[in-house]
Amino acid sequence: MNAYEKKQIKAIELWKRQEPGIAGRAFDTVTAPITWLVSKVISTTLVQGAIEGADFIAQSATDAKDILRDGGVSSIDELRDKDLQLSDRLADQVHNWSTAASGAFGGVLGSTGVGGVALDIGALITLSFRTIHKIGLCYGYERLNKQLVLGVLSVSSAANRDEKKTATELMRDVETLTIEEVLEDVAKDAVLTRVARGGAFFTARGVGKRLGQNLAKRKALQVVPLVGGVLSGATNISFITDLGWAARRIFQERWLIDNGRFHLVAVNE
């Protein structure tokens, strides 16, 4: 294990201990009436519907050519054991592009007030799926199951540290099933059972409910006239920033485990 990998392991540990911070309590109190209004627009049904269609669209729109070129490889699989620092540089490029894109369309749609919220949410969720798939490519993971993508969304939209810890721990089982690993039937059944028990974190409806609450808080001030576009762009950037780091830390950990650097980065109490 080299010095860079050791540094990233510490960064993963720190990320796991961090409390999700959508907004402070004082902010929540002030914006509570607006959040309630926005939550009626950003319903679980709306978010679930966006999730259902986002994965197919995102996969279709995820091009690996730039990753292959910038990574100096002929196939994505080569990145699974090439160099973590290289994969992190590739992921940084993807992350930066996604945050810029989210701010751009958020600013345009946010300027329309409540009427633009539904379109903004649909675009944001589709971009979220694309970002997760694209970051996965940077670490050599080309075939991602929808449950894994939903798991990353669950981690990034957790309401508190306990919820984040639970979602992160359940990701281990989902990764076992979804990153094309070969399992004996008995072992696979056992993992499927554990994943089923954590269904709220890995189903469109479960993630839709959690994500809807998260986005309602972030989007509370988007409906304010004149400044809605600016605030929408800013909240989109904040959301994609959190999402991108969740994906990066999860895939970093998977890469390190697959390459025998260590067994697991624990979630410290």
RAMONOR-V189084 format. One record per residue. N is the residue number from 1. OMEGA is omega as a letter, one per 40 degrees, with the letter a starting at -180 (* if undefined). Layout:
BEGIN
N;OMEGA / N;OMEGA
END
This chain:
BEGIN
1;a / 2;a / 3;a / 4;i / 5;i / 6;i / 7;a / 8;i / 9;i / 10;i / 11;i / 12;i / 13;i / 14;i / 15;a / 16;a / 17;a / 18;i / 19;i / 20;a / 21;i / 22;i / 23;a / 24;a / 25;a / 26;i / 27;i / 28;a / 29;a / 30;a / 31;a / 32;i / 33;i / 34;i / 35;i / 36;i / 37;a / 38;i / 39;i / 40;i / 41;i / 42;a / 43;i / 44;a / 45;i / 46;a / 47;i / 48;i / 49;i / 50;i / 51;a / 52;a / 53;a / 54;a / 55;a / 56;a / 57;a / 58;i / 59;a / 60;a / 61;a / 62;a / 63;a / 64;a / 65;a / 66;i / 67;i / 68;a / 69;a / 70;i / 71;i / 72;a / 73;i / 74;i / 75;a / 76;a / 77;a / 78;a / 79;a / 80;i / 81;a / 82;a / 83;a / 84;a / 85;i / 86;i / 87;i / 88;i / 89;i / 90;i / 91;i / 92;i / 93;i / 94;a / 95;a / 96;i / 97;a / 98;i / 99;i / 100;i / 101;a / 102;i / 103;a / 104;a / 105;i / 106;i / 107;a / 108;a / 109;a / 110;a / 111;a / 112;i / 113;a / 114;a / 115;a / 116;a / 117;a / 118;i / 119;i / 120;a / 121;i / 122;i / 123;a / 124;a / 125;i / 126;i / 127;i / 128;i / 129;a / 130;a / 131;i / 132;i / 133;a / 134;i / 135;i / 136;i / 137;a / 138;a / 139;i / 140;a / 141;a / 142;a / 143;a / 144;i / 145;a / 146;a / 147;i / 148;i / 149;i / 150;i / 151;i / 152;i / 153;i / 154;a / 155;a / 156;a / 157;i / 158;a / 159;a / 160;a / 161;i / 162;i / 163;i / 164;a / 165;a / 166;a / 167;a / 168;i / 169;i / 170;i / 171;a / 172;a / 173;a / 174;i / 175;i / 176;a / 177;a / 178;i / 179;i / 180;i / 181;a / 182;i / 183;i / 184;a / 185;a / 186;i / 187;a / 188;i / 189;a / 190;i / 191;i / 192;i / 193;i / 194;i / 195;i / 196;i / 197;i / 198;a / 199;a / 200;a / 201;a / 202;i / 203;a / 204;a / 205;a / 206;i / 207;i / 208;i / 209;a / 210;a / 211;i / 212;i / 213;i / 214;a / 215;i / 216;i / 217;a / 218;a / 219;a / 220;a / 221;i / 222;a / 223;a / 224;a / 225;i / 226;a / 227;a / 228;a / 229;i / 230;a / 231;i / 232;i / 233;a / 234;a / 235;i / 236;i / 237;i / 238;a / 239;a / 240;i / 241;i / 242;a / 243;a / 244;i / 245;i / 246;i / 247;a / 248;a / 249;i / 250;i / 251;i / 252;a / 253;i / 254;i / 255;a / 256;i / 257;a / 258;a / 259;i / 260;a / 261;i / 262;a / 263;a / 264;i / 265;a / 266;i / 267;a / 268;i / 269;*
END
